[in-house]
Amino acid sequence: AGALALEVAAGRRVVLLCEGDVSLFASASYVLLALLEHHPDCPLRLIPGITAASAAAAAGAWPLALQRQTLRVLPTPDDPAELEALLEEAMACPEGQRPVLALLKLGARWRWVRPLLERLGLLEDALFARHVGWPDQLVAPAAAVPPEREGSSAYFSLLLIRCGWPQVLPDTSPRLG
Ligand SMILES: C[S@@+](CC[C@H](N)C(=O)[O-])C[C@H]1O[C@@H](n2cnc3c(N)ncnc32)[C@H](O)[C@@H]1O
């Protein structure tokens, strides 16, 4: 923050780039807080970005949340028991109101998350996304991504888990004529 403020004070325009949205689990937020505290006169502007969960959903043609569903965006727990409890809590909601979970910081945890989802019957309705928007983007049904696939444990990977669909959906069957 000090270095950025110095550049601005010298009359230069400075850009701090951030992956995804600048306000969501972003290191840039620490820089922002330090600037606000130590350099309150430094002019700044935050430009909102597309969070990785939204980018992944769009890349996978995967509706993120519908009707009365909630969307929970959280870092993947370190402890399998903690994730299992979260998923069981989600499954205990009435079917139409079950949340969609966006698990960030998936990385190497994919090795144990995948079998856990399989055991709970949630693997088929989950989407795996790695390096969304990068040249080596991988967005695929989670069931198609083995636990040890090369690069599947990348830091920039996430999982979208659908715990249920709304009870009433429009008739989406193909119509002739
Ligand atoms: C520190 S958080 C930053 C979140 C970011 N500010 C956002 O709005 O998406 C880092 C995590 O976001 C997710 N992430 C960020 N960019 C991604 C990308 N391009 N592809 C897949 N996941 C990404 C990964 O789960 C990664 O571990």
The ligand as an SDF file (V2000), in Angstrom:
LIG
                    3D

 27 29  0  0  0  0  0  0  0  0999 V2000
   -8.2390  -15.7950   -3.0330 C   0  0  0  0  0  0  0  0  0  0  0  0
   -9.6430  -16.4370   -3.9030 S   0  0  0  0  0  0  0  0  0  0  0  0
   -9.9710  -15.1200   -5.0290 C   0  0  0  0  0  0  0  0  0  0  0  0
  -11.3940  -15.0750   -5.5030 C   0  0  0  0  0  0  0  0  0  0  0  0
  -11.5910  -14.0210   -6.5880 C   0  0  0  0  0  0  0  0  0  0  0  0
  -11.4350  -12.6820   -6.0340 N   0  0  0  0  0  0  0  0  0  0  0  0
  -12.9540  -14.1540   -7.2770 C   0  0  0  0  0  0  0  0  0  0  0  0
  -13.7720  -13.2300   -7.2150 O   0  0  0  0  0  0  0  0  0  0  0  0
  -13.1750  -15.1890   -7.8940 O   0  0  0  0  0  0  0  0  0  0  0  0
   -8.8540  -17.6130   -4.9240 C   0  0  0  0  0  0  0  0  0  0  0  0
   -9.7710  -18.7530   -5.3330 C   0  0  0  0  0  0  0  0  0  0  0  0
  -10.7190  -18.2650   -6.2800 O   0  0  0  0  0  0  0  0  0  0  0  0
  -10.9530  -19.2600   -7.2630 C   0  0  0  0  0  0  0  0  0  0  0  0
  -10.5400  -18.7240   -8.5690 N   0  0  0  0  0  0  0  0  0  0  0  0
  -10.1130  -17.4830   -8.8260 C   0  0  0  0  0  0  0  0  0  0  0  0
   -9.8680  -17.3310  -10.1360 N   0  0  0  0  0  0  0  0  0  0  0  0
  -10.1670  -18.5110  -10.7320 C   0  0  0  0  0  0  0  0  0  0  0  0
  -10.1470  -18.9870  -12.0690 C   0  0  0  0  0  0  0  0  0  0  0  0
   -9.7600  -18.2030  -13.0730 N   0  0  0  0  0  0  0  0  0  0  0  0
  -10.5330  -20.2560  -12.3090 N   0  0  0  0  0  0  0  0  0  0  0  0
  -10.9410  -21.0560  -11.3010 C   0  0  0  0  0  0  0  0  0  0  0  0
  -10.9820  -20.6630  -10.0100 N   0  0  0  0  0  0  0  0  0  0  0  0
  -10.5920  -19.4130   -9.7240 C   0  0  0  0  0  0  0  0  0  0  0  0
  -10.1360  -20.4900   -6.8660 C   0  0  0  0  0  0  0  0  0  0  0  0
  -10.9620  -21.3360   -6.1000 O   0  0  0  0  0  0  0  0  0  0  0  0
   -9.0440  -19.8740   -6.0280 C   0  0  0  0  0  0  0  0  0  0  0  0
   -8.5150  -20.8140   -5.1180 O   0  0  0  0  0  0  0  0  0  0  0  0
  1  2  1  0
  2  3  1  0
  2 10  1  0
  3  4  1  0
  4  5  1  0
  5  6  1  0
  5  7  1  0
  7  8  2  0
  7  9  1  0
 10 11  1  0
 11 12  1  0
 11 26  1  0
 12 13  1  0
 13 14  1  0
 13 24  1  0
 14 15  1  0
 14 23  1  0
 15 16  2  0
 16 17  1  0
 17 18  1  0
 17 23  2  0
 18 19  1  0
 18 20  2  0
 20 21  1  0
 21 22  2  0
 22 23  1  0
 24 25  1  0
 24 26  1  0
 26 27  1  0
M  CHG  2   2   1   9  -1
M  END
$$$$
